[in-house]
Amino acid sequence: MTQFEFNNMVNSHSLSLKMHALNFTKDIEDANDLVQDTMLKAIRFYQNFQEGTNFKGWLFVIMKNTFINNYRKSAKAKTLITQDDEISSANLMYSAERNASVGKMIVDDIQKALNHLPEVYSVPFIKYFEGFKYHEIADELQIPLGTVKTRIHVAREMLKKYLKTYAKEAYSA
């Protein structure tokens, strides 16, 4: 099977993937992101698919694993945030020192990472970050909805690479 044929097979299952994703996420935007991640992984790792096996089942396994991995990442990130109602003055002082000294550095690094993004990716990403919906961004930039989603996804992946040192610090803290 050629890559082109494989990609067509993946695209032909997009509707069933979306319906399956809604069972996981219960939110249309999150479901669309999950479908996009699933399709991207399937296309990226198409050489791992063994002909003769259940293609739709293979896609659903990728989706389930992607959802679980994303859930674990978000759960781990939430555990790093202090949940106490009362924060001691020592913690407040540490937080204030950290915010004053490190906060500006982090913001500067994020801005540098955004500046490294090509404009076709940074503009939709920034608009999405500012709270615009996918369809609003598509209308404003006069590009297809799928293109907006892809560009935002690519921007996220690029930013993850640029800012990976912060991810390592968050998980080691």
Buried (B, 14 or more C-beta within 10 A) or exposed (E): EEEEEBBEBBEEBBEEBBEBBBEBBEEEEBBBBBBBBBBBBBEEEBEEBEEEEEBEEBBBEBBBEBBEEBEEEEEEEEEEEEEEEEEEEEEEEEEEEEEEEEEEEBEEBBEEBBEEBEEBBBBBBBBBEEEBEBEEBBEEBEBEBEBBBBBBBBBBEBBEEBBEEBEEEEEEE
